[in-house]
Amino acid sequence: MSKTRKLLVTSALPYANGPLHMGHMVEYIQTDIWVRFQKLIGNSCYYVCADDAHGTAISLHAEQQGITAEESIQQINKQRKQDFNEFMVEFDLYSSTHSEANKQLTTEIYNKLQTKNCLTVKTISQAYDTEKQMFLADRYIKGDCPKCGAQHQYGDNCESCGATYQASELKNAYSSLSGTAPVTKDTEHVFFKLSEATELLTAWLTTDAVPKEVRQKLFEWVNAGLKDWDICRDAPYFGFEIPDMPNKYFYVWLDAPIGYMSTFKTLCEQQQLDFNEYWQPNSSCEVHHFIGKDIINFHCLFWPSILTNCGFRTPTAVHVHGYLTINGEKMSKSRGTFISARNYLDHLQPEYLRYYYATKLSTSIDDLDFNTEDFAQKINSDLVGKFVNIASRCAGFITKKFDGKLATALPETMQQFYQQFPQAAETIANFYEAADFAKAMRAILALADTANSWINDAKPWVIAKDPNNDMQLLQQICTVGINIFRVLAIYLKPVLPQLAVNVEQFLNVSAFNWEDSQELLLNHTINKFKPLMQRIEPEKITAVLDASATPIVAAKEVSKPTIEPIAATIDINDFAKVDLRIGKIIEAKNVEKAAKLLQLTIDIGEEKPRNIFAGLKSAYTAEQLQGRYTVVVANLAPRKMRFGISEGMVLAAGTGGKDLWVLEPDAGVQPGMKVS
């Protein structure tokens, strides 16, 4: 395999509106394994990524926290770098699309597209929120699904029946930002003439750059007739303003992929690399994108069209993976299966997950399932019981009987047996190169099985018991075992980088490279063996799931509660006047200069959601309340407060402070249900 390749590798940019989760980590671990393999075999390989930091969702997320968008994305960027570092995902540079470098390159590409007559301005009609005075993206319009009638569905797809549609098709539509019914308003947007790229894309989609599994879907879009692509958004919008169009901003999906280039350009400036060498047409360098199957249209249609029209090269390959499920189901907070990267790291070793994902990742775009029982079994059986076990069975004898020194030579029969392990290097390397890590892991574990079977037959523990036995034979058997372990550690180094470092220290050798698998370590002193990996105990996985679950509302014991005296009695007729309804909190905001209040937008089954101020801030953040249910006094007269009009009262159980509880998102209730 050539060792002179120059590669630039990227992962999709994670959106900067929340923490990383287990689904995210599939892609970053996959990419990191591939990059580490390339570096291990001697290729020049750079891995860059960045936070996708623009869009309405970013500013809304910041608003909910009571901070600026810039402060929000900086906080998220800092936390993500820490999470990635602990998962051993090693970027050469991790940046943000909200950077001066990305602004300059986005503007440069926009100007090139204008010069090439690739852009056009069109008048379009869009939903508009008159209260917020802003145009609404589909995700900020909700209403009744036009297919199944489910309420409060997003403007582009129904979470109940899975249907997709136009926001204009929703029934009883309302803005999720203000609760008001949107109106239709005309605006001018800039479009990229994707409709003129059919010939270009037809040729590109037949190359090896595009996975065969996604080609058919991509050609369906091309053959149906490509539509021009809207690359513009109206103010207010968090992003880069278009230079010659005041109050118009570049759509996030234009400047996000450009973030691949701008981040690499920054790296080039830091390390004196030639940016143009990688991005010029017909470059001998390689560019590899790793993405999820949900964004193939952006990376395999829009992106190559933009690059070609701007005089840049197209990607060498787009590697596509499927989604992640947990125990066969979509990730769910209420079931404890929406697992953040941090929750995992707080309880389990990161290399466990790296290995488990490696056993699942192949060239297929099928979804991956993180099955907790299978996860524990694979780590305990494969890594502890088979791989590490090879060293633990042999190292002690080398240390105790031979002062840590390996044999100076091996008999011919042992050398012949041993040769199958270094000879597997090319096959395993080809699996890594194809990003078929599942096959690579199976091949490595098959070798581990062969090694353990041979050690079982050789029985070094039997030889060691009797000082009259051939001690040289014992040393040779254990030397073979240690060398096999070393070869397998080299093969696993892209997946288990920290374990490989620990093995290097144990063997008293310099950092492994792939070629080291072809050498036999003889007449060499190793260090005392220390346990390299612990078994996963069931309670560790339980702790992760428990930490990930949203607490179910239930009675809670409180020591020595302060009980308020019961108020004066009322009769049944007075109580009958109170109309209690189930309400769904569809939005929650902090109230400026209010210590306890949150502003809630609550759906109680009426055409327009209610605006209610509630003193829940001591127990919940605004973000935690969204999607929960609560009991509302629906017929309480509106009350004018200095913050606005409150159109009802929220009821919660508890003793106050942090001990206040409302209902869970999956509590089995619906907005508008009467409480009796």
C-alpha positions as CSV (number, residue, x, y, z in Angstrom):
1,M,0.0,0.0,0.0
2,S,1.4,3.4,-1.0
3,K,2.7,5.6,1.8
4,T,2.9,8.8,-0.1
5,R,-0.8,9.7,-0.2
6,K,-1.9,13.2,1.1
7,L,-5.4,13.1,2.6
8,L,-7.7,15.7,4.0
9,V,-10.6,14.1,6.1
10,T,-13.7,15.7,7.5
11,S,-16.7,14.7,9.6
12,A,-20.0,16.5,9.3
13,L,-20.1,19.6,11.4
14,P,-22.2,19.1,14.6
15,Y,-24.9,21.7,15.1
16,A,-24.0,24.0,18.0
17,N,-27.4,23.9,19.9
18,G,-26.8,21.2,22.4
19,P,-24.4,18.6,23.8
20,L,-23.0,15.7,21.8
21,H,-24.7,12.4,22.2
22,M,-24.1,8.7,21.4
23,G,-25.5,9.1,17.9
24,H,-23.0,11.9,17.1
25,M,-20.2,9.7,18.3
26,V,-20.8,7.1,15.7
27,E,-19.5,9.4,13.0
28,Y,-16.6,10.9,14.9
29,I,-15.3,7.6,16.1
30,Q,-15.7,6.1,12.6
31,T,-13.7,9.0,11.1
32,D,-11.1,9.0,13.8
33,I,-10.4,5.3,13.4
34,W,-10.0,5.7,9.6
35,V,-7.6,8.7,10.1
36,R,-5.6,7.0,12.7
37,F,-5.1,4.0,10.4
38,Q,-4.0,6.3,7.6
39,K,-1.4,7.9,9.9
40,L,-0.3,4.5,11.2
41,I,0.6,3.2,7.8
42,G,2.5,6.3,7.1
43,N,0.2,8.5,5.0
44,S,0.0,12.3,5.4
45,C,-3.5,12.7,6.8
46,Y,-5.2,15.8,8.3
47,Y,-8.5,15.6,10.1
48,V,-10.5,18.8,10.6
49,C,-14.0,19.7,11.8
50,A,-15.9,22.6,13.3
51,D,-19.1,23.5,15.1
52,D,-21.9,24.4,12.7
53,A,-22.7,27.6,14.5
54,H,-25.3,29.5,12.4
55,G,-29.1,29.6,12.0
56,T,-32.2,30.6,13.8
57,A,-32.0,27.6,16.2
58,I,-28.7,28.9,17.5
59,S,-30.0,32.3,18.5
60,L,-33.2,30.8,20.0
61,H,-31.1,28.3,22.1
62,A,-29.0,31.2,23.3
63,E,-32.1,33.3,24.1
64,Q,-33.5,30.5,26.2
65,Q,-30.4,30.5,28.3
66,G,-30.4,34.3,28.6
67,I,-27.0,34.7,26.9
68,T,-25.8,35.9,23.5
69,A,-25.5,33.6,20.5
70,E,-21.7,34.1,20.5
71,E,-21.5,33.2,24.2
72,S,-23.6,30.1,23.6
73,I,-21.6,28.7,20.8
74,Q,-18.3,29.4,22.7
75,Q,-19.6,27.4,25.7
76,I,-20.7,24.5,23.4
77,N,-17.4,24.6,21.5
78,K,-15.4,24.3,24.8
79,Q,-17.5,21.4,26.0
80,R,-17.3,19.5,22.7
81,K,-13.6,19.8,22.5
82,Q,-13.4,18.2,26.0
83,D,-15.8,15.4,25.0
84,F,-14.0,14.7,21.8
85,N,-10.6,14.7,23.6
86,E,-11.9,12.1,26.2
87,F,-13.2,9.9,23.4
88,M,-9.8,10.1,21.8
89,V,-11.2,11.7,18.6
90,E,-8.0,13.5,17.5
91,F,-8.6,16.5,15.2
92,D,-5.7,18.4,13.7
93,L,-8.0,21.4,14.1
94,Y,-11.5,21.8,15.5
95,S,-13.0,25.2,14.9
96,S,-16.3,27.0,14.3
97,T,-18.1,28.2,11.2
98,H,-18.6,31.5,13.1
99,S,-15.1,32.6,12.3
100,E,-13.5,35.4,10.2
101,A,-11.8,32.7,8.0
102,N,-15.1,31.2,7.2
103,K,-16.7,34.6,6.5
104,Q,-14.0,35.5,4.1
105,L,-14.1,32.2,2.2
106,T,-17.9,32.2,2.1
107,T,-17.9,35.7,0.6
108,E,-15.2,34.7,-1.9
109,I,-17.2,31.7,-3.0
110,Y,-20.4,33.8,-3.3
111,N,-18.5,36.3,-5.5
112,K,-17.2,33.5,-7.7
113,L,-20.7,32.2,-8.1
114,Q,-22.0,35.6,-9.1
115,T,-19.2,36.0,-11.6
116,K,-20.0,32.6,-13.2
117,N,-23.7,33.6,-13.4
118,C,-24.7,30.8,-11.1
119,L,-27.0,32.9,-8.9
120,T,-30.4,34.4,-9.4
121,V,-32.7,36.5,-7.2
122,K,-36.3,35.4,-6.9
123,T,-39.4,36.7,-5.1
124,I,-40.8,34.0,-2.9
125,S,-43.8,33.8,-0.5
126,Q,-42.9,32.7,3.1
127,A,-44.7,32.3,6.4
128,Y,-44.2,35.3,8.6
129,D,-44.6,35.8,12.3
130,T,-46.2,39.3,12.8
131,E,-45.5,39.3,16.5
132,K,-41.9,38.3,16.3
133,Q,-41.6,40.3,13.0
134,M,-39.6,37.5,11.3
135,F,-39.9,35.0,8.5
136,L,-40.3,31.4,9.8
137,A,-38.4,28.4,8.8
138,D,-40.5,25.2,8.5
139,R,-39.2,24.0,11.8
140,Y,-40.8,27.0,13.6
141,I,-44.2,26.4,12.2
142,K,-46.4,23.9,13.9
143,G,-49.9,22.6,13.4
144,D,-52.1,19.6,12.6
145,C,-50.6,17.0,10.3
146,P,-52.4,17.1,6.9
147,K,-52.1,13.3,6.7
148,C,-53.0,11.9,10.1
149,G,-54.3,14.9,12.0
150,A,-51.8,14.7,14.8
151,Q,-51.5,18.0,16.6
152,H,-48.4,20.2,17.1
153,Q,-46.3,18.7,14.3
154,Y,-43.4,20.5,12.7
155,G,-43.8,22.3,9.4
156,D,-41.8,19.8,7.4
157,N,-42.6,16.3,8.8
158,C,-44.9,14.5,11.2
159,E,-43.3,12.7,14.2
160,S,-46.5,10.7,14.6
161,C,-47.0,9.1,11.2
162,G,-43.7,10.0,9.5
163,A,-45.3,12.0,6.6
164,T,-43.4,14.8,4.9
165,Y,-45.2,17.9,3.5
166,Q,-45.0,21.6,2.9
167,A,-45.5,23.9,5.9
168,S,-48.4,25.5,3.9
169,E,-50.3,22.2,4.1
170,L,-50.5,22.2,7.9
171,K,-53.9,22.7,9.4
172,N,-54.4,25.2,12.3
173,A,-50.8,26.3,11.8
174,Y,-49.1,28.6,14.4
175,S,-45.7,30.0,15.0
176,S,-43.9,28.0,17.7
177,L,-42.1,31.2,18.7
178,S,-45.1,33.3,19.5
179,G,-48.2,31.1,19.1
180,T,-49.7,33.4,16.5
181,A,-51.0,32.2,13.2
182,P,-48.4,33.0,10.5
183,V,-49.3,35.1,7.5
184,T,-47.8,34.8,4.0
185,K,-45.4,37.6,3.0
186,D,-43.3,38.1,-0.1
187,T,-39.5,38.4,0.1
188,E,-36.5,38.3,-2.2
189,H,-34.0,35.5,-1.9
190,V,-30.8,34.5,-3.6
191,F,-30.8,31.1,-5.3
192,F,-28.0,28.9,-6.6
193,K,-28.9,27.6,-10.1
194,L,-28.8,23.9,-9.2
195,S,-31.2,23.2,-12.0
196,E,-28.4,23.9,-14.5
197,A,-26.1,21.3,-12.8
198,T,-27.8,18.2,-14.1
199,E,-25.1,17.2,-16.6
200,L,-22.3,17.9,-14.1
201,L,-23.9,15.8,-11.3
202,T,-24.9,13.0,-13.6
203,A,-21.2,12.5,-14.4
204,W,-20.0,12.9,-10.9
205,L,-22.6,10.5,-9.3
206,T,-21.3,7.6,-11.4
207,T,-17.8,7.9,-10.0
208,D,-16.4,6.0,-7.0
209,A,-16.7,9.1,-4.9
210,V,-20.4,8.3,-4.3
211,P,-21.4,5.1,-2.4
212,K,-23.4,2.7,-4.5
213,E,-26.1,2.4,-1.8
214,V,-27.0,6.1,-2.1
215,R,-26.6,6.5,-5.8
216,Q,-30.2,5.4,-6.7
217,K,-31.7,7.9,-4.3
218,L,-29.5,10.7,-5.6
219,F,-30.4,9.9,-9.2
220,E,-34.1,10.0,-8.3
221,W,-33.7,13.6,-7.3
222,V,-31.7,14.4,-10.4
223,N,-34.1,12.6,-12.8
224,A,-37.1,14.3,-11.1
225,G,-35.6,17.7,-12.1
226,L,-33.3,19.6,-9.8
227,K,-34.7,22.8,-8.4
228,D,-32.7,25.9,-7.7
229,W,-31.4,26.1,-4.2
230,D,-32.2,28.9,-1.8
231,I,-29.0,30.1,-0.2
232,C,-30.5,33.1,1.6
233,R,-32.3,33.9,4.8
234,D,-34.0,37.1,6.1
235,A,-33.1,39.0,9.2
236,P,-33.2,38.4,12.1
237,Y,-30.7,35.5,11.6
238,F,-27.5,34.5,13.2
239,G,-24.9,34.2,10.5
240,F,-23.0,36.1,7.9
241,E,-24.8,39.0,6.2
242,I,-24.7,38.9,2.3
243,P,-22.4,41.8,1.3
244,D,-24.6,43.4,-1.4
245,M,-28.0,42.6,0.2
246,P,-28.7,44.3,3.5
247,N,-30.7,42.3,6.0
248,K,-30.2,39.1,4.0
249,Y,-27.9,36.3,5.3
250,F,-26.2,33.3,3.9
251,Y,-28.2,30.2,4.6
252,V,-26.4,28.0,7.1
253,W,-26.1,25.1,4.6
254,L,-24.0,27.3,2.4
255,D,-21.4,28.4,4.9
256,A,-21.3,25.1,6.8
257,P,-19.6,22.9,4.2
258,I,-17.4,25.8,3.3
259,G,-16.3,25.4,7.0
260,Y,-14.5,22.3,5.9
261,M,-12.3,24.4,3.7
262,S,-11.9,27.4,5.9
263,T,-10.9,25.3,8.9
264,F,-8.3,23.5,6.7
265,K,-7.1,26.9,5.4
266,T,-6.5,28.0,9.0
267,L,-4.6,24.8,9.7
268,C,-2.5,25.4,6.5
269,E,-1.6,28.9,7.8
270,Q,-0.6,27.4,11.2
271,Q,1.5,24.6,9.8
272,Q,2.8,26.1,6.5
273,L,0.8,23.8,4.3
274,D,-0.3,24.5,0.7
275,F,-4.1,24.9,0.7
276,N,-4.4,25.1,-3.1
277,E,-2.5,21.8,-3.4
278,Y,-5.5,20.0,-1.8
279,W,-8.3,22.0,-3.4
280,Q,-7.2,22.7,-6.9
281,P,-8.9,20.8,-9.8
282,N,-7.3,17.5,-10.6
283,S,-5.3,17.5,-7.4
284,S,-3.4,14.4,-6.5
285,C,-4.3,14.9,-2.9
286,E,-7.5,13.3,-1.5
287,V,-10.5,14.8,0.2
288,H,-12.8,12.4,2.2
289,H,-16.1,13.4,3.8
290,F,-17.7,11.2,6.5
291,I,-21.4,11.9,6.9
292,G,-24.8,10.5,8.0
293,K,-27.3,9.3,5.4
294,D,-29.7,12.2,6.2
295,I,-27.4,14.8,4.5
296,I,-26.4,13.1,1.3
297,N,-28.3,15.7,-0.8
298,F,-26.1,18.5,0.6
299,H,-22.8,16.6,0.1
300,C,-23.5,14.8,-3.1
301,L,-25.6,17.4,-5.0
302,F,-25.2,21.0,-3.7
303,W,-21.6,20.8,-2.5
304,P,-20.0,19.3,-5.7
305,S,-21.9,21.8,-7.8
306,I,-20.7,24.7,-5.7
307,L,-17.1,23.5,-5.8
308,T,-17.0,22.8,-9.5
309,N,-18.5,26.2,-10.4
310,C,-16.0,27.9,-8.1
311,G,-13.0,26.2,-9.7
312,F,-12.3,23.8,-6.8
313,R,-11.9,20.0,-6.9
314,T,-14.8,17.7,-5.8
315,P,-14.4,15.2,-3.0
316,T,-12.5,11.9,-3.6
317,A,-15.1,10.0,-1.6
318,V,-18.1,10.6,0.6
319,H,-18.4,7.9,3.2
320,V,-22.0,7.4,4.5
321,H,-23.3,5.7,7.7
322,G,-26.7,5.0,9.2
323,Y,-28.4,6.2,12.3
324,L,-27.9,4.8,15.9
325,T,-30.6,3.1,17.8
326,I,-30.4,2.1,21.5
327,N,-31.6,-1.4,22.3
328,G,-33.5,-1.5,19.1
329,E,-35.3,1.8,19.6
330,K,-34.8,5.5,18.7
331,M,-33.1,7.4,21.4
332,S,-35.6,8.5,24.1
333,K,-35.0,10.7,27.1
334,S,-37.9,9.2,29.0
335,R,-36.6,5.6,28.5
336,G,-33.1,6.6,29.4
337,T,-31.7,5.9,26.0
338,F,-31.0,9.4,24.9
339,I,-27.4,9.1,26.1
340,S,-25.2,12.2,26.0
341,A,-21.4,11.8,25.4
342,R,-20.9,13.2,28.9
343,N,-23.2,10.7,30.6
344,Y,-21.3,7.9,28.9
345,L,-17.9,9.2,29.8
346,D,-18.9,9.7,33.5
347,H,-19.4,6.0,33.9
348,L,-17.6,3.9,31.2
349,Q,-14.3,3.8,29.4
350,P,-14.3,5.5,26.0
351,E,-12.4,2.7,24.3
352,Y,-15.2,0.3,25.1
353,L,-17.5,2.4,22.8
354,R,-14.8,2.8,20.2
355,Y,-14.4,-0.9,19.9
356,Y,-18.1,-1.7,20.0
357,Y,-18.8,0.8,17.2
358,A,-15.9,-0.6,15.2
359,T,-17.6,-4.1,15.4
360,K,-20.7,-2.5,13.9
361,L,-19.4,-0.2,11.2
362,S,-19.1,-1.4,7.7
363,T,-19.6,-0.1,4.1
364,S,-23.3,-0.5,4.6
365,I,-25.5,2.5,5.4
366,D,-27.9,0.4,7.6
367,D,-28.6,1.7,11.0
368,L,-26.5,0.6,14.0
369,D,-27.9,-0.7,17.2
370,F,-26.2,-0.1,20.6
371,N,-27.5,-3.1,22.5
372,T,-26.4,-2.8,26.1
373,E,-26.2,-6.6,26.7
374,D,-24.3,-7.2,23.5
375,F,-22.0,-4.3,24.3
376,A,-21.0,-5.7,27.7
377,Q,-20.6,-9.2,26.2
378,K,-18.4,-8.0,23.4
379,I,-16.0,-6.0,25.6
380,N,-15.8,-8.8,28.2
381,S,-15.4,-11.6,25.8
382,D,-13.5,-10.0,22.9
383,L,-11.1,-7.6,24.6
384,V,-10.7,-8.9,28.1
385,G,-11.3,-12.6,27.6
386,K,-9.5,-13.0,24.3
387,F,-7.2,-10.2,23.3
388,V,-5.8,-9.0,26.7
389,N,-5.9,-12.6,28.0
390,I,-3.1,-13.6,25.6
391,A,-0.7,-11.3,27.4
392,S,-1.9,-12.1,30.9
393,R,-1.4,-15.8,30.3
394,C,2.2,-15.3,29.2
395,A,3.7,-12.2,30.7
396,G,3.9,-13.5,34.3
397,F,6.1,-16.4,33.4
398,I,8.5,-14.1,31.4
399,T,8.8,-11.8,34.5
400,K,9.1,-14.4,37.2
401,K,11.2,-17.0,35.4
402,F,13.3,-15.0,33.0
403,D,13.7,-11.5,34.6
404,G,11.4,-10.1,31.9
405,K,13.5,-11.2,29.0
406,L,12.0,-12.8,25.8
407,A,13.7,-15.7,24.1
408,T,16.7,-15.1,21.8
409,A,15.4,-17.5,19.1
410,L,12.4,-19.7,18.3
411,P,12.2,-23.2,16.9
412,E,11.1,-23.6,13.3
413,T,7.7,-25.0,14.2
414,M,6.9,-22.0,16.3
415,Q,8.1,-19.6,13.7
416,Q,5.9,-21.3,11.1
417,F,2.8,-21.1,13.4
418,Y,3.6,-17.4,14.2
419,Q,3.8,-16.3,10.6
420,Q,0.1,-16.3,10.0
421,F,-0.3,-13.3,12.4
422,P,2.0,-10.8,10.5
423,Q,0.8,-12.2,7.2
424,A,-2.8,-11.0,8.0
425,A,-1.6,-7.3,7.9
426,E,-2.5,-6.7,4.3
427,T,-6.0,-8.2,4.6
428,I,-6.8,-6.2,7.7
429,A,-5.3,-3.0,6.2
430,N,-7.6,-3.4,3.2
431,F,-10.6,-3.7,5.6
432,Y,-9.6,-0.5,7.4
433,E,-9.0,1.3,4.1
434,A,-12.5,0.4,2.9
435,A,-13.9,1.6,6.3
436,D,-15.2,-1.9,6.8
437,F,-14.1,-2.0,10.5
438,A,-16.5,-4.8,11.3
439,K,-14.6,-7.2,9.0
440,A,-11.3,-5.9,10.4
441,M,-12.4,-6.6,14.0
442,R,-13.7,-10.1,13.1
443,A,-10.3,-10.9,11.4
444,I,-8.4,-9.7,14.4
445,L,-10.6,-11.6,16.9
446,A,-10.2,-14.8,14.8
447,L,-6.5,-14.5,15.2
448,A,-6.9,-14.0,18.9
449,D,-9.0,-17.2,19.1
450,T,-6.2,-19.0,17.2
451,A,-3.6,-17.7,19.6
452,N,-5.6,-18.7,22.7
453,S,-6.2,-22.2,21.3
454,W,-2.5,-22.6,20.7
455,I,-1.6,-21.5,24.2
456,N,-4.2,-23.9,25.6
457,D,-2.5,-26.7,23.8
458,A,1.0,-25.6,24.8
459,K,0.1,-25.3,28.5
460,P,2.9,-23.1,29.7
461,W,1.4,-23.2,33.3
462,V,2.0,-27.0,33.3
463,I,5.6,-26.6,32.2
464,A,6.2,-23.8,34.8
465,K,5.1,-26.0,37.7
466,D,7.9,-28.5,37.4
467,P,11.5,-27.1,37.6
468,N,12.7,-30.3,35.8
469,N,10.8,-29.3,32.7
470,D,12.4,-27.5,29.7
471,M,12.4,-23.9,30.9
472,Q,13.7,-22.7,27.5
473,L,10.5,-24.1,25.9
474,L,8.5,-22.2,28.4
475,Q,10.3,-19.0,27.5
476,Q,9.8,-19.6,23.8
477,I,6.1,-20.4,24.1
478,C,5.5,-17.2,26.1
479,T,7.7,-15.2,23.7
480,V,5.4,-16.3,20.9
481,G,2.3,-15.4,22.9
482,I,3.8,-11.9,23.7
483,N,4.7,-11.3,20.0
484,I,1.2,-12.3,18.9
485,F,-0.3,-10.0,21.4
486,R,2.0,-7.2,20.1
487,V,0.9,-7.8,16.5
488,L,-2.8,-7.7,17.5
489,A,-2.3,-4.5,19.5
490,I,-0.8,-2.9,16.4
491,Y,-3.8,-4.0,14.3
492,L,-6.2,-2.6,17.0
493,K,-4.3,0.7,17.5
494,P,-6.6,2.8,15.3
495,V,-9.5,1.6,17.5
496,L,-7.9,1.5,20.9
497,P,-5.2,4.2,20.9
498,Q,-4.8,4.5,24.6
499,L,-4.6,0.8,25.1
500,A,-1.9,0.7,22.4
501,V,0.1,3.2,24.4
502,N,-0.2,1.1,27.5
503,V,0.9,-2.0,25.5
504,E,3.9,0.0,24.2
505,Q,4.9,0.8,27.8
506,F,4.4,-2.8,28.9
507,L,6.5,-4.1,26.0
508,N,9.1,-1.3,26.5
509,V,9.0,-0.3,22.9
510,S,8.6,3.0,20.9
511,A,5.2,4.0,19.4
512,F,3.9,1.3,17.1
513,N,3.6,1.8,13.3
514,W,1.9,-0.6,11.0
515,E,5.3,-2.1,9.7
516,D,6.2,-3.1,13.2
517,S,3.7,-6.0,12.8
518,Q,6.2,-7.6,10.5
519,E,9.0,-7.7,13.1
520,L,9.6,-10.4,15.7
521,L,10.6,-9.1,19.1
522,L,13.4,-11.4,20.5
523,N,16.0,-11.0,23.2
524,H,14.2,-8.0,24.5
525,T,13.2,-7.1,28.1
526,I,9.6,-6.3,28.8
527,N,8.1,-4.6,31.9
528,K,5.9,-6.1,34.5
529,F,2.4,-6.8,33.2
530,K,-0.4,-4.7,34.7
531,P,-4.1,-5.2,34.0
532,L,-4.9,-3.4,30.7
533,M,-8.7,-3.5,30.6
534,Q,-11.4,-4.2,33.2
535,R,-14.6,-6.1,32.6
536,I,-17.8,-4.1,32.3
537,E,-20.0,-4.6,35.3
538,P,-23.8,-4.4,34.7
539,E,-24.2,-1.7,37.2
540,K,-22.0,0.6,35.1
541,I,-24.4,0.4,32.2
542,T,-27.4,0.8,34.5
543,A,-25.8,4.0,35.8
544,V,-25.5,5.4,32.3
545,L,-29.1,4.7,31.5
546,D,-30.3,6.1,34.9
547,A,-28.3,9.2,34.4
548,S,-29.7,9.6,30.9
549,A,-33.4,9.2,31.9
550,T,-35.6,12.1,32.6
551,P,-37.0,11.5,36.1
552,I,-40.5,10.1,36.1
553,V,-42.8,12.3,38.2
554,A,-43.7,10.4,41.3
555,A,-44.3,11.0,45.0
556,K,-41.1,11.9,46.8
557,E,-40.2,11.5,50.4
558,V,-39.2,14.7,52.0
559,S,-37.7,14.7,55.5
560,K,-39.7,16.9,58.0
561,P,-41.6,18.8,55.3
562,T,-42.9,22.3,56.2
563,I,-46.7,21.9,55.8
564,E,-48.7,25.0,55.2
565,P,-52.0,25.3,57.2
566,I,-55.0,24.4,55.2
567,A,-57.0,27.4,54.0
568,A,-60.6,28.1,54.8
569,T,-62.9,25.5,53.4
570,I,-64.9,26.0,50.2
571,D,-68.0,24.1,49.1
572,I,-68.3,21.8,46.1
573,N,-70.0,24.4,44.0
574,D,-67.1,26.8,44.4
575,F,-64.6,24.0,43.4
576,A,-66.8,23.0,40.4
577,K,-66.2,26.5,38.9
578,V,-62.4,25.7,38.5
579,D,-61.7,24.3,35.0
580,L,-58.5,22.2,35.2
581,R,-57.0,21.2,31.8
582,I,-53.9,19.3,30.7
583,G,-51.5,21.7,28.9
584,K,-48.3,21.0,26.9
585,I,-45.5,23.5,27.3
586,I,-44.5,24.1,23.7
587,E,-42.0,26.9,24.6
588,A,-40.4,28.3,27.8
589,K,-38.3,31.4,28.2
590,N,-36.5,33.2,30.9
591,V,-38.1,36.5,32.1
592,E,-35.6,39.3,32.3
593,K,-35.1,40.6,35.8
594,A,-37.4,38.0,37.3
595,A,-35.8,35.7,39.8
596,K,-38.5,32.9,39.9
597,L,-40.7,33.4,36.8
598,L,-40.6,31.6,33.4
599,Q,-42.7,32.6,30.5
600,L,-44.5,29.6,29.1
601,T,-46.4,29.1,25.9
602,I,-48.9,26.3,26.7
603,D,-51.2,24.4,24.4
604,I,-54.4,23.5,26.2
605,G,-56.3,22.3,23.1
606,E,-57.5,25.7,21.9
607,E,-56.7,27.3,18.6
608,K,-54.2,29.6,20.1
609,P,-51.7,28.6,22.8
610,R,-51.8,30.4,26.1
611,N,-49.1,32.8,27.5
612,I,-48.7,32.0,31.2
613,F,-46.0,33.2,33.7
614,A,-45.1,30.6,36.3
615,G,-42.8,30.5,39.2
616,L,-40.9,27.3,38.3
617,K,-37.4,28.7,37.7
618,S,-36.1,27.3,41.0
619,A,-36.9,23.7,39.8
620,Y,-36.5,23.8,36.0
621,T,-34.5,25.6,33.4
622,A,-36.6,26.9,30.4
623,E,-35.0,24.2,28.2
624,Q,-36.1,21.4,30.6
625,L,-39.7,22.4,30.5
626,Q,-40.2,22.4,26.8
627,G,-42.3,19.3,25.8
628,R,-43.5,18.6,29.3
629,Y,-47.2,18.6,30.4
630,T,-48.8,20.4,33.3
631,V,-52.2,21.1,34.8
632,V,-53.5,24.5,34.0
633,V,-56.3,26.5,35.6
634,A,-57.9,27.3,32.3
635,N,-60.7,29.7,33.4
636,L,-58.7,32.0,35.6
637,A,-59.2,35.6,34.5
638,P,-56.1,37.0,32.7
639,R,-53.8,38.9,34.9
640,K,-51.7,41.9,33.9
641,M,-48.2,41.7,35.2
642,R,-45.3,44.0,34.6
643,F,-43.8,41.4,32.3
644,G,-47.0,40.9,30.2
645,I,-50.4,39.3,30.4
646,S,-50.7,35.9,32.1
647,E,-53.6,33.8,30.7
648,G,-54.0,31.2,33.3
649,M,-52.2,29.4,36.2
650,V,-49.9,26.4,36.1
651,L,-50.2,23.8,38.9
652,A,-47.2,21.9,40.2
653,A,-46.7,19.4,43.1
654,G,-44.0,19.7,45.7
655,T,-42.7,21.6,48.7
656,G,-41.1,24.4,46.7
657,G,-37.6,25.4,45.6
658,K,-36.1,22.5,43.6
659,D,-38.9,20.2,44.7
660,L,-41.5,21.1,42.2
661,W,-42.8,18.6,39.6
662,V,-44.8,18.7,36.4
663,L,-45.7,15.8,34.1
664,E,-43.3,14.0,31.7
665,P,-43.4,14.3,27.9
666,D,-44.7,10.7,27.5
667,A,-47.2,10.9,30.5
668,G,-50.0,9.5,28.3
669,V,-52.0,12.7,28.2
670,Q,-53.0,15.2,25.5
671,P,-53.4,18.9,25.6
672,G,-57.0,20.0,26.5
673,M,-57.8,16.9,28.5
674,K,-60.0,17.8,31.4
675,V,-58.7,17.0,34.9
676,S,-61.3,15.5,37.2
